Amino acid sequence: MRVETIDPVFDPRWDSYVLQHPYGCVFHHSAWKDVLEKSFPQVRPRYFVASDDDSGLRGVLPCVMVDSRLTGKRLVSLPFSLYCDPLTDSPETFHAMKEAVCDRYRMEKARFVVFRVRFDPSRFQTGEFHDFVGYKNHTLSLEPDPEQLMLSFHRKSIQKHIHKAEMANLRITQAESEDDIKRFFAVNVRTRKKFGTPPQPYAFFKNMWDILAPRGMLMVHLAWYEAEPVGGLLCLKFKDRVHAEYIGVDERFQSMSPNILLFWRAILAARQDGYRFFEFGGTVSSNEGLLTFKRHWGTVEEDIHHFFFPDVQGFSSGLSEGWRYRLFAQTMKRMPDCIFVRIGERLYRHLGG
């Protein structure tokens, strides 16, 4: 068996393997690699494949080297992605690919390797890796009809607010041009400002629109009150599932519950288009309020594991906790919007998702 790196954009075997593997998701796709590479200059792809002599693939594992003067060099699978499991056909293939990635980490003198794992974490629980469970994922089955889905939601927290938003005459549309992406970005910035968390660069969202939308892998809904955009929800689409990744709401209209109506309309659109699952995006395990909100949609909750090699102290903890983070967030809330956006552009060069 041979393990090597390739450019999946120019090798059709990659996407074919991702499409047929049960763990393959949108974050494995070569188009996502294109988005990351065009959006973040610090990202250097290292896409591993395992193959036999007959050239048939036996496994794929996307990684990028994130190189920052502030946070150091590390090999990540995969930044700006909730999970990105190694896709292999056997334990032997998994072992060979894991060893190849760790060898690359040593050769390039990175600080560590991190794998973001949703499926079969036991493959990594061998004593070599530090297992950090800092995020949750929530998935809703779209098999029931819309009436049954509605009844499965929490009556006061979800059903009531869907009806309230509909009575408020909020209008929901789907993005049709880059102007709509700019509108989405503006409300996303307002939401991030409320919590003191700088936004990802606008280029990231523009590249998703330019690269993913033509492939049918992107869906963006906007909520309007009269002629004003008051909310937006960006979803990724691949195979049998839709991933809700980014949301923004103008807090001046929060009482109308545009966020809840956006989720509901995205769920209905996903079901109508034949998707089987709707994922609500990652949530920090300590954020009990957001966890409760996503549970109220009748979702299945599961852990997302971050496996570090070697054991890295301090980097995987304190996601949104501690006095330093609170001080930073309070400072960000006071920043003018233009500076707040610029800080996000610079910050994510070093964080690597």
Buried (B, 14 or more C-beta within 10 A) or exposed (E): BEBEBBEBBEBEBBBEBBEEBEBBBBBBBBBBBBBBBBBBEBBBBBBBBBBEEEEEBBBBBBBBBBBEEEBEBBBBBBBBBBBBBBBBBEEEBBBBBBEBBBEBBEEBEBBBBBBBBBBEBEBBEEEEBBBBEBBBBBBBBBEBEEEEBBEBBBEEBBBBBBBBBBEBEBEBBEBEEEEBBBBBBBBBBBBBBBEBBBBBBBBBBBBBBBBBBEEEBBBBBBBBBEEEBBBBBBBBBBBEBBBBBBBBBBEEBBEBBBBBBBBBBBBBBBBEEEBBBBBBBBBBBEBEEBBEBBBBBBBEEBBBBBBBBEEBEEBBEEBBEEEEBEEBBEEBBEBEEEEBBBBBBEBBBBBBB
